[in-house]
Amino acid sequence: MRTIELIQFPWSPFCIVQRRILEYAEVNFTITNIPNPERSLVWKLTKERYYGVPIIKDGKQVIFEISDDSQVVAKYLSEKLLGIDQRRALPRFSRRTFESGAPACDERCDVIVFADTFTNFYEPEIGDAAVAVLRIAGMTPGVIKHGCCGRPQISKGLLADARVLAANNAEALYPHAAAGRKIAFCEPSCLSAVREDAPSLLRGAARDKAAAVAAASVLFEELVEPVMKNLPLNPGPSEILLHGHCHQKSMGLLGPAKSLLAKVQGSTVVDLDAGCCGMAGSFGYSREHYDVSKAIGERKLLPAVRNRKPGAVVVAAGTSCRHQVKDFTGANALHPAVFLRSLLRTS
């Protein structure tokens, strides 16, 4: 197997995630950190656009950067190196992380907002919205340092790695669970990993801590639904199309989402009951699964989104579901936290 030389800025979130992608794809690579990055061409390019990383391919340096004029290069390399279908739109990394602007948990904090990888690096506006809504609902949210939930490792059978992450998260989150704080998740797949899988991966005292963390962990909609009356909301759209994430449904948590949205004045909630969206985590990104992924979505979800009434809004908690909808219909499905924040009265 060929070895890739990964030349990186060690502090860049793009580089960190790119390393993880190569690891999951079982691609051999070596790492070279860039000394004095302010003097390099790559630094100048990434300072002006998005975080990027150059790699050496066939003896030539290629800048792998997520920006409008390099999507073709990025997609080509992703398909050749990682098997990601070129027809897919790659997720865009944010210029900032959710953690960088989120409130730290202090003695007043009563809710920990779990900064999952998707929210932290791709869509920090979801975390921002969750914090804003929780505050107005009467809670005091905050964030702490923790690791990945372990869902990617579990889905690929890397249970030894998942076990390490589960133990580390149990240590980080247990003091807060023991203090009576809730742990709110924006992403259903991450909640499932922490609530359902982590305790089963561990033994002894670590398992006990993971179980306590699991008991304190809730989905954003599950936490907000009982206090919806505290939110000063403007009337919503005439129709809300709700798509439930597979892990959300498996945990029985679509009900709180439907109940929450049903309390939006002037809106009728339509549960699309579409089954899986077809993306299924990283499944739909792979070249060999592209057609199957699309066919699953076309069974019910995608036609319903295309044929929605004028002004109707699509709401989906799962990041993979939202990307599937965007890829094949062009519609922007909203996370429930973002949707609620958009309805908040400003005065």
N, C-alpha and C positions, 0 to 999 in steps of 0.2 A: 504494500500500500504506500502511495506517495505521501511524503511529509511536507506540510505547508509551513512556511515561516510567517508567523503573525507578528508584525511590527506594530507596536501599540503605544498609546498614551495610557499609563497605568491608572490614571484617575478618571478616564472617560467611561460613562455608563454604557456607551455603545460597545466599547472594547470588552467590558466585563460580560455583557450578554452575548457578544459574538463568540467569546471563548466557550461559554456554556453551550451555544448552538453547535460548535465544532465537537465538543465533548459528547453531546447527545447523539450526533451523527456518526460518532466513532471515527472521526477523521484525525489522523496523526498530525500534530503540529508542535512547533517550538515557538517560544516567545522571546522577542527582543524588545526591550523598553527603549523609547526614544529619549536620548539625553538632550537637554536644552531644546525642548520642543518649540520654543518661541523663534528659533532660527530656521525651522524647517518649512518647506513649501506646504506640507500637509497641514501644519499648524495654521498657516495663513488661510488655507482653503476652509478648514473646519471652523475657524474663528468666525468666518463670514457666513457660513451656512449651518449645517448640522454636524454633530459629532460623526467622525468617520475613522476608518482604519485602512491603511494600505497593506496589501499582502504581496508576496513574491509568487508569481505564477509563470512557470516556464522561464525563469531567469529574469523576468521583467516585473517592475514594480507597477501595481495597479491600485489606484485609489478606490477603495470600497466605501463609498459615501452615500448616505441616504439624502438626496436632494433632487429637485425636479429634473436637472439635466444629467443625472447619473443613475436614474432608475433602470435604464436599459443595461448598463454595466452591472449594477447590483443584481438585477434579475438573472442575467446570464451567469454570473458567478454563483448565485444561489442555486440555480438549477444544476450546473455542472458539478459543484462541490457538495451541495447538501441535498439535492433532489427536490428542491422547492419549485413547483411549476411556474414557468414564466408568466402565465396568464393571471397569476395571483398578484394582487397589490400588496406590497410589503408594508407592514405596520411602520408608521413614522415615529421616530424617537422625538420626544419633547426636548426643548432647549433647557428645561428645568425639571426637577423631580418634585413630586408631591411632598416628600419629606422636607425639602429645602425651605418650604414656606408654611408648613403645617405647625400648629401649636404643639409644643412639647408637653407631655403629661406631667402635671405637678400635683400637689396635695388636693387641689380643688377638682381635679379631673375625675369624672365618673364613667367615662366611656373611652376605650382605646379604639382608634380607627386603624385597622390592620392595613399597612401600606404594602399591598400586594404588588408583584412585579409589573403587572399590566397598568395598574393605576399609577404607580410610582414613576415609571419610565416612559410610558406611552400616553396616558390620558390623565394627567394630574388634575385636570378640571373636574373629574369625577370625585376624587378625594376632596377637593376644595368645596364642591357642592355638598358632599356628605357632611363635612364639618359645619358649613353654613346652616344647613337644614337642622342638624342636631342642636346647634346653639339656639336657634330661634324656637325650637321645640322645647327648650328649657334644660338641655343637658350641657355638660362641659366636656367636650371631646379633646383628645390629645393623642399624640403618636409616641411610640418608643422604638428603639432599635431592635430589630428581629431579622430573621432570615426568611428565605423562600419557604412557602408552605410545604414543598415537596411533591406537589401534584405532577410536575413534569417527570420527576424521577420515578414516581409510582407508576405512571402510565407507560413508561418504557421498561419497567421491571428492574430498575436500579434501586432495589430495596435497601441495600447497605447504605447508599448515599441518603436515601429518604429517611432512614433511621437516625442518621446523624443530625439532619435538619430538624426532625421531629423532637429529638432530645434537646437541641439548642433552643428551639422555640418554646418548649415546655419550661425550660429554665428562665427564659426571658419574660414569658407571659404569666407564669404561675403567681408571682407576687401580686400582680394586679387582679387576677381571678380570685385569689385568696382574700384580697381587700374588698371584694364585692363589686369590682368594676366589670361592666360588660365589654366584650370585644366585638366590635362591629366590622363585618366584612362587606365589601362592595361586590366582590367576585364570588359567585356560588361555588366554582370549582375549588377555590382556595379554602372556603369554609368547609367543604366536604372533606378535604385533606386533613384539616385540623380537627374537625369534630368527629369524623368517622374513622379515619385511617390512622392518625397519629397514636392514639391509645393502643391500637392493635399491634403497632410496630415495636412498642417499648415494653419493658418488663420492670418489676420492682417499683422503687420510689419514682423513677422517671415516668413510668406508666401512670402512677397515681397523680402526678403533676399534670400530665397530658390530659387525663380524664377531667381534672378540675378545670383546665383551660377549655376543654371541649364543652363542658357544661355552661361556661360563661360566654361561649361564642355564639353570635347571632348574625343573621343576614340583615343588611341595612333596612329593608322593608319590614322585616319582622320586628325590629326595634322601634321604627317610626310609626307603624300603623296604629298602635294604641294611643298615641299622642297627637294624631293628625289634627285634632280640634285646636291645638295650640298654634298651628301654622296659619298665618294670615295669607290665604291664597286667593288670587284672582280666578275667575271662572276659566275652566280648561277648554280644550277643543271639543267639538261635538262627539268625536269618537276616538278612543284609544285602543289601538291594536296591541295586545299583550302577547309576547312570545316568551315562554318559560324555558330556561336553561335546563339541560338534562339533569345535572346535579341538583338544581333547585327543586325540580319535580321529585327526584328520588328521595329527597329529604322531607317531602311534604310541605314545601315552603312556597308553592305557587299561591296558595290560599291567602296568606298575608299580603302578597303583592296585589292580588285582585281586590282585596278588601281596601287596601290603601288607596288604590287608584279610583275605586268606586266612590270614595269620599270627596273626589274633586268635583266641585259644583259644575253642572252643565255638561258633564262628560258621561258617555256610555262606554263601558269597558267590554271589549270583545276578546275573549280568550281564543286565540287562533287554534289551540289544541293541535299543533302541527307536528308533534313528535320532535325528533332531532332535526336541527337546522341543516345538518350535513357536514359542518366544519369539524365538529368533534375534536376540539383541541388543535393539534397539529396535523390530524389525519387529512383534512381537506387541502392542506398546502402541498402535499407530496404529489409528484408527477403522476405516479401510478394510481392515485386515488381521486384525481381531479374530477373525472367524469362521474364516478359514483357519488362523490360529494355533491355535485350539482344536481344529479338526479334525485337525491334525497330531498334537497331543498325545493326542487320543482314539484314535489308531490303535493305540497299544500302551502308552505310558508311563503315562498317567493311569489307565486301568483296572487296570494292575498295581499302582499305588500304592493305589488304593481297595480292592483285593481282597487286600492283603498280609496275612500271618498276624499274629495278635496278638503284639505285642512286636517285630515286625520293624522294622528301621531303614532309612530311605532315605538314601543317601549320594550327593551330587553336588557336584563341584568348582565348577561354573559357577554364577555368581550368577543369570543369566537362567533357567537350568534350575530352580533352587530357587524362584524367584518364580513360574514357570509352574506348578510342582507345588502351591505354596501357594494360588495364585489359584483353581485348579480342583478341588482335592481337600481343601484345608484342612490338609494334612499339612506338617509342618516337615522338609524334607530338610536334612541336616547336611553341612557341609563336612568333608572327611576330617580336617583338623587339629582341628576342634571335636570330632569323634567320638572321635579318639584321646585327646584331653585328658580327655574324660569317662570314659575307662576307666583312666586312670592311678591307680595305687595311691598313697594319701596317706601311708601309713606302711609 
